[in-house]
Amino acid sequence: MNRNKNKGKTWERELATHLSKITGKSFIRVPNSGSYIGKSNIFRAETLSTEQIGMFEGDIITPKEWDHVRFECKFYKKISWNNLWQFDGDKELNEWIQQAEQGTRPYWFLCFKINNIGKFVVFPAHQSFYRFSSHLIYTPKSIKCTYTPCFIVSMDSFFENNINIIEELNK
């Protein structure tokens, strides 16, 4: 198996385990995540119910209390941080955001991990009701996303500090 795919699957499992641990609820990695109804396989969604589509959206299957949220996970060796300040932004990050925002769930998080740097969460800036200490506002001019600008925040304690807010959004 491709080493990079294994790395990505490991990060998806790590995030699911982390969310399960801090919430006491069951989060699991989507089997074949990103491939069953993602990208070129979107046609498969035409024959699925809303509930079935929801199970395959994103990279993490969420418990009922979080069924309004989807997670996209990325794990890379490096990111070109200097590209974040360019007019068009970072091409890879733009693609990740576009992928994260696709789906039927109203809230999404792009969780990415960079080797020897850290773990980060990206979400639409209009969802500024989450609690976090510092952030980067990311607004590439050429990206064709619904939700720009976005906040990029450290994942350290982000979900721990926002469990109640996220679960309240589902009510």
Secondary structure, 3 states (H helix, E strand, C coil): CCHHHHHHHHHHHHHHHHHHHHHCCCCEECCCCCCCCCHHHHHHHHHCCHHHHHHHCCCEECCHHHCCEEEEEEEECCCCHHHHHCCCCCHHHHHHHHHHHCCCCCEEEEEEEECCCEEEEEEECCCCCCCCCCCEEECCCCCCCCCCCEEEEECCCHHHHHHHHHHHHCC
